[in-house]
Amino acid sequence: MSTAGERVRTAPARPRDYSGAVYGSLLAASVVAGSGTPGPYPRLQLVALLLITGLVFWAAHVYARLAGERLGERELTAREVRRVALHEWPIVQAAVPPAAAVAISPLLGLGMEGTTWLALVVAVAEQVGWASVAVRRAGASLRLTVVAGAGNVLLGLVIVAAKATLTH
């Protein structure tokens, strides 16, 4: 508790890094666009593919960041590994909304084609949303936020176009 003349010191808030969420959303959209529907349980397989891909890419990013940026500079500690793992965790988190869309798709009466389109729309919307939030929270103007959102819509449309034109 401080007295009237004392100031409470707080650490300045570190800006949140949304790059993992944007990347993970783009990854999830790519997984959905590139997935086929083989096997007796295509929804379960797509949910598993989304989540496992997110986990594998998360682990790869953690390893790459630790090996590439830190290994040669100083001793690797459990605290450092945990910090990097948490920093990269949004890659996995970004796979959850599209996977949830796939899981609930039967409740919406969707077949597998509708299910994959729903998951793709969710992933692209998530990507655009995270990119827009990141730019806005970084202090960008509304105009720059709209430009960043539009750029991410364009990236999403490339994936949608690939999904629409490529067959398995």
Order of alpha helices (4+ residues) and beta strands (2+ residues): alpha-alpha-alpha-alpha-alpha-alpha-alpha
